[in-house]
Amino acid sequence: MRRVVEGAPGPTAVRVLVVEDDPAIADAVVYALGKDGMTATLAPTLAAARPRLGECDIVVLDLTLTDGSGFSLLGEISRLGRAPRVLVLTSRDEEVDCVAALEAGADDYVTKPFSPRALVARLRAILRRPTAPATAAPTGHDGLLVDRSARRVTYQGTDVSLTKLEFDLLAALADAPGRVLTRDQLVERVWGGSYALTPRTVDSHFKGLRRKLDGAGAPEGLVETVRGVGFRLREGA
């Protein structure tokens, strides 16, 4: 059953979809969101969540649900034209699960048990992260086309399916072809600089990005690692 809790009235209230099947945890999250002025909708299953994805600004997603894995919903969200942000909230605390969720498009990863106040702060931090303007013109580079308005990437006409974070990282490099961007600069541009990331996390997103570009026929080294510095989109690759 779907439940909606309204926060403080206002035209800019953040709409949150809480995908969680544990009633106690769901109630705690929904209460904290409402207290902060957000509008929370509860979906206890993947089936209940899917029709609501277009109605929210951000999703709080459990990975283990009664009708399947939250990873499947992450994949569906990453393919949406107007994709909501995603914070994974789960009892799965292995590093491999965290890295897999971030590579699949999650914006943040919080393990249970958790502080509701800290959870709300992380959601606010995610929403402060910059997004490309809808009117931004596509960027072309040696057969690579990065279309921000459609959030679409092609290489010589072949679609390259990227997660939200992979797209944002590539778009940041495409804005400055040939120029090296440090990991700190990329964190500032893509994550908003509000959240500490390990170099391994940033590198894991680039690993997935390169693999997908290679699969579309892009030349090796198009996205180049500059050892000890950062990354760049190589000119004339």
N, C-alpha and C positions, 0 to 999 in steps of 0.2 A: 504494500500500500504506500502510495506517495504521500509525503507530509511536507508542507511548506510552512516555514517560520519567517515572518517579516521582521526586518530590523527597523531602525529608526526611519521615518519617512523621508524621502528625498529623491530627486530625479537621477542622482548618480549612484544609487545603492548598487553595490556589487552583488551579482547573482552567482551563487555557489551551488553546484550539484554535488551532493555528498553520496558517494557510492560505497555503502558500508552495510553489512548484514548482521553485525553485532548490535542489538538494540541499545545496550548501555553506552558503547562507544559512539554510536550514531547520535544519541541524545546529548552526550557531552559536547560533541563537535557542533551540532546544530545550535545548542544553547550558547556556546561561545561566539559563534558567528552572529547570531541574532543580537547578542549583547553589544557586539562591535558595530552594529548597524548594517550588516549584510543580510541579504535575503537567501535563505537556505532551503533547498529542495532535497528531500531524501529519496534515494532509489536503492533498495536493498539487493537488487540483482542487476546483472548486465542487461537483461531484457527490459527492465524498467528504466535503465539509464539511457539506452540508445535513442529513444525518441526525444530526450531532453537535451541532447548535446548542443543543439542549435539555440537553446534558450538560456545558456549560462556563459559567464565570463571565465570561470575557473572551475575545475573539477578536483574534488578530494577523493582519491581512488584507492580502495583496498585491492590487493593483488589476489587474494583468495576469497572467492565468492561461491555461493551455493550452486550457481549455474555456469561456472567457468572461471577462467583466469583473467585478472585485470589486464594482463599483457595484451590480450586480444582487443580490448577496448582501446588501449594505447595506440595500437596499430590503426584502428579505425579513426581515431581522433587525428592522427598525423596526416591522414589523407583528406581531411575536410578542408574546403576552401577557406573557411573562416574558423580556424581551430581554437577552442578555448585553451587556456593554460591548464597544466595538470600538476598537482602535488600528490605524490604517492604516500599513503599512510598505511603501514603494514607491520605485521609482526615478524616478517622475514628480514633478518638483520645481517645476512651474509653479504660480504662486499660484492660478490658476483651478481646478486639480485639488484643491488643498488646501481652498479654499472650498467646492467642490462636494461633497467628501467630508464635511466638517463639516456642511453643510446636509442631507446625506443621512442623518446620524445618527451619524457617527464621533465618538468622544470625544477623539481626538488623532490627529496626523498626523506621521509620522517618515519622512524620506527616506534612501535609501541613497546612499553608505555610511553606516554607523551604528555607534555604540558599544553592544555588547550590555549592558554595565552600565548605561548611560544608558537603554536601552530598558526594562530591568527596573524602573528607578526610575520611569519614566513610567507603567508598568503599575501599580505600587504607588500612585502618585499618583491615577490614575484610580479605583482601587478604594477610596481613602479619601474620594472625593467622596460627599456625602450623598445618600441616596435616601429618598423618601417612605415612611413605614411602610405596610405592606400593609393595616392596619386604618383608615387615614385616611378620614374621611367625605367623600363628594363635596361639592364646593363649587359652589353655584348663584349665578349673577349675570346678571340681565337676559336670561334665555333661554339663557345659556351654562352648561353643566354640565361640571365637571372632576372625573372619577372617578379618584382615585389608585390604588385597589386594582386596578381593571381597566385602568389607564392608557388611559382612553378620554375623549374630548372630544366633546360634541355641542352644537349650537346649535339650539334649538327642535326637538329630536328628530333633526336631521340630523347624521350622524357627520362628524367632522373628523379626517382622517388626518394625524397629526403625527409627526415624527421624535422620538427620545428627548429630544434637547436642546430642541426646540421645546415639547414637552410640559412639561418641567421649568421652562422659562422662564415659560410661561403659568401653571403651578401656583404659582410664586413670586409672580406678580402677583395671582393669584386669592386668595392668602392675605391680601392687604392691598389690597382694591379702593379706588381713589381715592387711594392713597398712592404717591408717586413712589419708585421704587427706582433707585439709581444703577447704572451699569455695574459698578462695583466690588462693590456689594452683590449684584448678580446673579451675577457671577463667583464670589463666595464661596459663594452658596447652591447654584448649579448645578454649577460646576466644582470647588468645594471650596477655591478661593483658592490652589491649589498650582501654578498654571500661568499664565504671562503671556499674555494675549490682547490683540490690538489692538482698538480700538473698531469697526473695520470688520468683524471676525469676529463680534462680538456683534450688530452691526446686521444682518449678513447673515441670521442666524437669525430675527430679528424680521421681516425682509422676507418670508421664506418663511412665517412664522407668519401674518402679516397676509393674505397672498395666499390661504392656505387658509381662514381665517375668512371672508374676503370671498366665496369660492366657496361657502361654506355658507349665505350670506345674512346674515351678521352685519353690523351697521351700521358704516359707515365711522367710524374713530376710536375703536372699542372698545378697541383697544390703542393708546395714545397716546404719541408721543415728546414729551418735555418738553425742548426745545432746551437744550443745555449742561448738562443734569442727568441724565436717564435716561428711564425708561418707567413707565407706569402703566396699570392697567385702569380705564377711566373709568367712574365711577358714573353711571347714568342715560343711558348712550350710546344 
